[in-house]
Amino acid sequence: MTNATATPPAVPPSVSLFRKRLRKFRTLKRGYWSFLALVIAYAASFLLPLLINNRALLVRCQGEYYCPVWTGYFPASTFGQKGIGETKYRALAEEFRARGGTDWVLLAPHPYGKNESLLDMPGYPPHKPSWEHPLGTDDRDRDVLARLAYGFNLSITFAVILTLFSYTIGVAVGAILGYFGGRIDILGQRLVEIWTAVPFLFTVMILSALVTPKFYPERHELAQPAFWLLIAILGTFGWMGMTSYIRGEFYREKAKDYVSAAVATGASDFDIIFKHILPNALTPVVTFTPFYFVAEITSLVSLDFLGFGLPPPTPSWGETLGQGLQLITSAWWLVTFPTLALFLTLLLVVFIGEAIREAFDPKVYSRLR
């Protein structure tokens, strides 16, 4: 009688800490679906030139094809229109339709531009919401739906770039202070405190007054130096909060055995900081990122509202809110719709932040488990 060899119990595959937290995040439906909704909306906003644009998507004229949405400016004389300036594609579509034949114009689903003044509308601006303009027009007869849609893309892009810029500085400075400690930490902390005392709003106001947007005639548009200027200003002021968290994480992590083992093997300070300690010290970065998004979007809207943000005619929620405040009794839609867009965007980001904070809670999944 032979003894059967006992089969050892199957060992479940190891799951990384990040994957455990990601699974936890997916179970938090409110935050997870908010994340998907925001990502999909932001990705779709890059298709706005195909969805909301006063330039035609495609024009067939006298056997030739033109793509104004891609190639840009075409003078009115290109398609036989009278007058000067750029071709009016909605009028051109009506002319081709009335004339008959093989010429046609393919317009965007919402054929109005973000900076286009609709001077042919009857009466005086702003105009109330209508079938053609679901969110109405502003005090320059520009379509509010177009401006809010492009403003959403601009706001999220601004927050993404600013977060990356600020966190890069904050994480690097905090890592150096927390890892080396001693005199470097003391001197760095004093410099951070001095920089914190610099008046932020006055700095923005002074630099915004000194820098003026440049006009490019060949592209018929304004450059936006204020966009990168605001990124630089807010970034140089916004990194200090994250520095304190990363500094504390490094003080805690560098006392652990794996750091001593890395030092014993002869690893360089750079490798220990960025390859060993930093991956284990990113919990504050991930947790605070959504809430930092909220602060940056609010800062941009506030600066635009005060007139120290992006230069006109950049589509901005804050600029539209400023118009609505001046016309609050006669143009309610200029306050209601930008406020609603801002509220929904920030609500989604806050839901995401709450879910991330719960998923990364060390009481649920600790590094020591």
LINSULJO-V900247 format. One record per helix or strand. SS is the DSSP state (H for helix, E for strand). FROM is the first residue (numbers start at 1). LEN is the number of residues. If there is no record, write none. Layout:
ss:SS from:FROM len:LEN
ss:SS from:FROM len:LEN
//
This chain:
ss:H from:17 len:11
ss:H from:29 len:17
ss:H from:48 len:4
ss:E from:52 len:1
ss:E from:58 len:4
ss:E from:64 len:3
ss:H from:68 len:4
ss:E from:75 len:1
ss:H from:76 len:4
ss:E from:86 len:1
ss:H from:89 len:11
ss:E from:104 len:3
ss:E from:110 len:1
ss:E from:137 len:1
ss:E from:143 len:1
ss:H from:144 len:37
ss:H from:182 len:15
ss:H from:200 len:11
ss:E from:215 len:2
ss:E from:221 len:2
ss:H from:225 len:14
ss:H from:240 len:14
ss:H from:257 len:8
ss:H from:269 len:12
ss:H from:283 len:24
ss:H from:317 len:10
ss:H from:333 len:27
//
